[in-house]
Structure formats: structure tokens, C-alpha cells
Amino acid sequence: MAAVLPTKGNLMATKRSRALAQTGYELMDRKRNILIREMMSLMETAKEVQDQIDTVFTEAYASLQTANIKLGICDRIAEAVDVDESLEVQYRSVMGVELPHIPDRSAPVRPEYGFASTSSELDECYLKFHQVKELVRQLAEVETSIYRLATAIKKTQKRANALKNIVIPGFNDTIRFITEALEEKEREEFTRLKVIKSFQNKKRSRTSA
């Protein structure tokens, strides 16, 4: 506890500071709970997307294997597919935490190769890997959001603990110290006044006698 003069002004100021600290703790606690709920929701979404990716990846590679067997190695055909540069990262705020959002701006799905030397197996492979790309976009968005939320929750918890376990108890100690000092001062003043009054009464008694 820092040295503080035991005055009524300092007592009032310390009580105001404690009230602000308590409000800050309540806000931090509320923020932490909201962030935890958001993270838990995203973790469920991440699990669902990951399960879908596992399934679609397996189907996509099976389709690719079938297309390779029927058409030969498909790398030449794959070179005809344009690189997708449509991804754009936006952000949304949850209790001051910036979470990424990657909207789907890709063009409608359509094969970008000729049909003369290809097959329906290659078409299916193309569509499966398009699904994989979309799911990876979703997973990247969700997992990055989870990481940022976890970091923010850790910081919020640390600040809330500091307020609850250090700052507020420190103010309580200061208030108790000032209050006890003021009460002791009042008792001393009361005793002093009582002695003065007793002395004055004795003086009057002697004078009247």
C-alpha cells in the first residue's frame, strides 16, 4: 500500500477509484464471458468444417485418381485452370477483437478446360476440389478467429485477475487505513475536547467558590 495521507479527501478519492476498478472488473468479466461464448461457437463450427474437409478431400483424391487412370496424368489439364485471386479479408469486431471474415467472391463453378479430351470423372474431380477450396477458406477464417479470441480471452482474464486480486484489495486496504486513522483522530479530538471541558468546569467551580 502506497503512503497516503489519512484525510477525508483522500478517503473519498480512494472510494471513487475503487468503484471505477470494480466497474472495470465487471466489464472485463462480461467481455471474457462473451468472448468465451463466441469462441466455443466457432470451435463447433471448426469441427464441422474439418470433418467436411476430411470427407471431401478423400472423395476429391479418389476422383483425381480415377481421372488419372482414365486420362493419364492430369497436370497439363490443370494448367488451364486460372489461379483464384478473389479472396479478400474483411473484419468484424466482437467486444473490440477484430475477427477476420473472408466472403465468397469466387465466380460460378464452371470447368475451365476443353471437353474434347476430358471426361466426366475429371469434371467430378474439379467440382470436388472446388468444394475443398471453399471449405479451406471457411476453416482459415474460423481457426484464425479462434486464435485471436483465445489470445484476447487470456489478456482479459489477466487484467480481470489483476483488478480483482491486486487493485481492488489495495484500495480496500487504503480505505481501511484512512478510515481507522480518521476514527483514531476523532477519538483523540473527542478526548482532548473532553479534557478541555473538564478543565474549564473545574476552573469555573474554583472561580465561583
C-alpha positions as CSV (number, residue, x, y, z in Angstrom):
1,M,0.0,0.0,0.0
2,A,1.4,3.4,-1.1
3,A,1.8,6.0,1.6
4,V,-1.4,8.1,1.7
5,L,-2.3,11.0,4.0
6,P,-5.3,9.9,6.1
7,T,-7.7,12.7,5.0
8,K,-11.3,12.8,4.2
9,G,-10.5,14.0,0.7
10,N,-8.1,11.0,0.1
11,L,-10.8,8.7,1.5
12,M,-13.4,9.9,-1.0
13,A,-10.9,9.8,-3.9
14,T,-9.9,6.2,-3.0
15,K,-13.5,5.1,-2.8
16,R,-14.2,6.6,-6.2
17,S,-11.1,4.8,-7.6
18,R,-12.3,1.5,-6.0
19,A,-15.7,2.0,-7.6
20,L,-14.1,2.5,-11.0
21,A,-11.9,-0.6,-10.5
22,Q,-15.0,-2.6,-9.6
23,T,-16.8,-1.4,-12.7
24,G,-13.7,-2.2,-14.8
25,Y,-13.6,-5.7,-13.3
26,E,-17.3,-6.3,-14.1
27,L,-16.8,-5.1,-17.7
28,M,-13.7,-7.3,-18.1
29,D,-15.6,-10.3,-16.7
30,R,-18.6,-9.7,-19.0
31,K,-16.2,-9.3,-22.0
32,R,-14.4,-12.5,-21.1
33,N,-17.7,-14.4,-21.0
34,I,-18.9,-13.1,-24.3
35,L,-15.6,-13.9,-26.0
36,I,-15.7,-17.4,-24.5
37,R,-19.2,-18.0,-25.8
38,E,-18.1,-16.7,-29.3
39,M,-15.0,-19.0,-29.2
40,M,-17.0,-22.1,-28.2
41,S,-19.4,-21.5,-31.0
42,L,-16.6,-21.1,-33.5
43,M,-14.9,-24.3,-32.2
44,E,-18.1,-26.2,-33.0
45,T,-18.1,-24.7,-36.5
46,A,-14.4,-25.5,-37.0
47,K,-15.0,-29.2,-36.0
48,E,-17.9,-29.4,-38.5
49,V,-15.8,-27.8,-41.3
50,Q,-12.8,-30.0,-40.6
51,D,-15.0,-33.1,-40.7
52,Q,-16.3,-32.0,-44.1
53,I,-12.8,-31.3,-45.4
54,D,-11.7,-34.7,-44.4
55,T,-14.6,-36.3,-46.3
56,V,-14.4,-34.1,-49.4
57,F,-10.6,-34.4,-49.6
58,T,-10.9,-38.2,-49.6
59,E,-13.5,-38.0,-52.3
60,A,-11.6,-35.4,-54.3
61,Y,-8.4,-37.5,-54.4
62,A,-10.3,-40.6,-55.2
63,S,-11.9,-38.7,-58.2
64,L,-8.4,-37.5,-59.2
65,Q,-7.0,-41.0,-59.1
66,T,-9.9,-42.2,-61.3
67,A,-9.4,-39.4,-63.8
68,N,-5.6,-40.0,-63.9
69,I,-6.3,-43.7,-64.7
70,K,-8.7,-42.8,-67.5
71,L,-7.0,-39.8,-69.0
72,G,-3.4,-40.2,-67.9
73,I,-1.7,-37.6,-65.7
74,C,-3.9,-34.5,-65.5
75,D,-1.3,-31.9,-64.7
76,R,-1.4,-30.5,-68.2
77,I,-5.2,-30.1,-68.0
78,A,-4.8,-28.5,-64.5
79,E,-2.6,-25.8,-66.0
80,A,-5.7,-24.5,-67.9
81,V,-7.4,-23.6,-64.6
82,D,-6.9,-19.9,-63.6
83,V,-5.4,-19.0,-60.2
84,D,-8.2,-17.8,-57.9
85,E,-7.3,-14.3,-56.7
86,S,-10.8,-13.4,-55.5
87,L,-10.1,-13.8,-51.8
88,E,-10.5,-10.6,-49.7
89,V,-10.1,-10.4,-46.0
90,Q,-12.6,-8.2,-44.1
91,Y,-13.0,-7.9,-40.4
92,R,-15.8,-7.8,-37.8
93,S,-15.5,-6.7,-34.2
94,V,-16.5,-8.7,-31.2
95,M,-16.0,-6.7,-28.0
96,G,-13.1,-4.9,-29.6
97,V,-11.5,-8.1,-31.0
98,E,-11.1,-7.9,-34.8
99,L,-12.1,-11.2,-36.3
100,P,-11.4,-12.0,-40.0
101,H,-14.2,-12.6,-42.5
102,I,-13.5,-13.9,-45.9
103,P,-16.6,-13.6,-48.1
104,D,-17.0,-16.0,-51.0
105,R,-16.4,-13.8,-54.1
106,S,-15.4,-16.7,-56.5
107,A,-17.0,-16.9,-59.9
108,P,-19.7,-19.5,-60.5
109,V,-18.3,-23.0,-60.8
110,R,-17.6,-24.0,-64.4
111,P,-14.9,-26.1,-65.9
112,E,-12.0,-24.1,-67.4
113,Y,-10.8,-26.7,-69.8
114,G,-12.0,-28.2,-73.0
115,F,-14.3,-31.2,-73.2
116,A,-12.8,-32.9,-76.2
117,S,-10.0,-34.7,-74.3
118,T,-11.5,-34.9,-70.8
119,S,-14.2,-37.0,-69.1
120,S,-17.0,-36.8,-66.5
121,E,-14.5,-38.2,-63.9
122,L,-12.4,-35.1,-64.4
123,D,-15.4,-32.9,-64.0
124,E,-16.3,-34.6,-60.8
125,C,-12.7,-34.1,-59.6
126,Y,-12.8,-30.4,-60.5
127,L,-16.1,-29.9,-58.5
128,K,-14.7,-31.8,-55.5
129,F,-11.6,-29.7,-55.3
130,H,-13.7,-26.5,-55.7
131,Q,-15.6,-27.7,-52.6
132,V,-12.2,-28.3,-50.8
133,K,-11.1,-24.7,-51.7
134,E,-14.4,-23.3,-50.2
135,L,-14.1,-25.4,-47.0
136,V,-10.4,-24.4,-46.6
137,R,-11.5,-20.7,-46.9
138,Q,-14.1,-21.2,-44.1
139,L,-11.6,-23.1,-41.9
140,A,-8.9,-20.5,-42.3
141,E,-11.5,-17.8,-41.2
142,V,-12.7,-19.8,-38.2
143,E,-9.4,-21.0,-36.9
144,T,-7.8,-17.5,-37.2
145,S,-10.8,-16.1,-35.3
146,I,-10.4,-18.8,-32.6
147,Y,-6.7,-18.0,-32.2
148,R,-7.5,-14.2,-31.8
149,L,-10.3,-14.9,-29.4
150,A,-8.1,-17.2,-27.3
151,T,-5.4,-14.5,-27.1
152,A,-7.9,-11.8,-26.2
153,I,-9.5,-14.0,-23.5
154,K,-6.1,-14.7,-21.9
155,K,-5.4,-10.9,-21.8
156,T,-8.8,-10.1,-20.5
157,Q,-8.5,-12.8,-17.8
158,K,-5.2,-11.4,-16.7
159,R,-6.5,-7.9,-16.4
160,A,-9.6,-9.1,-14.6
161,N,-7.5,-11.1,-12.1
162,A,-5.2,-8.1,-11.5
163,L,-8.2,-5.9,-10.7
164,K,-9.8,-8.5,-8.5
165,N,-6.8,-9.7,-6.7
166,I,-4.4,-6.7,-6.6
167,V,-6.0,-3.4,-7.4
168,I,-9.3,-3.6,-5.6
169,P,-7.8,-5.2,-2.4
170,G,-5.2,-2.5,-2.5
171,F,-7.9,0.2,-2.5
172,N,-9.7,-1.7,0.3
173,D,-6.6,-1.7,2.4
174,T,-6.1,2.1,1.8
175,I,-9.7,2.8,2.7
176,R,-9.4,0.8,5.9
177,F,-6.1,2.5,6.8
178,I,-7.6,6.0,6.2
179,T,-10.9,5.2,8.0
180,E,-9.1,3.8,11.0
181,A,-6.7,6.8,11.1
182,L,-9.6,9.2,10.9
183,E,-11.5,7.4,13.6
184,E,-8.5,7.4,15.9
185,K,-8.1,11.1,15.2
186,E,-11.7,11.7,16.1
187,R,-11.3,9.8,19.3
188,E,-8.3,11.8,20.2
189,E,-10.1,15.0,19.4
190,F,-13.1,13.9,21.4
191,T,-10.8,13.1,24.4
192,R,-9.0,16.4,24.0
193,L,-12.3,18.3,24.0
194,K,-13.5,16.4,27.0
195,V,-10.3,17.2,28.9
196,I,-10.6,20.9,28.0
197,K,-14.2,20.9,29.0
198,S,-13.4,19.3,32.3
199,F,-10.6,21.7,33.0
200,Q,-12.9,24.7,32.2
201,N,-15.6,23.3,34.5
202,K,-13.1,23.0,37.3
203,K,-11.9,26.5,36.7
204,R,-15.4,27.9,36.8
205,S,-16.0,26.0,40.1
206,R,-12.9,27.5,41.7
207,T,-13.8,31.0,40.5
208,S,-17.4,30.8,41.8
209,A,-16.1,29.5,45.2
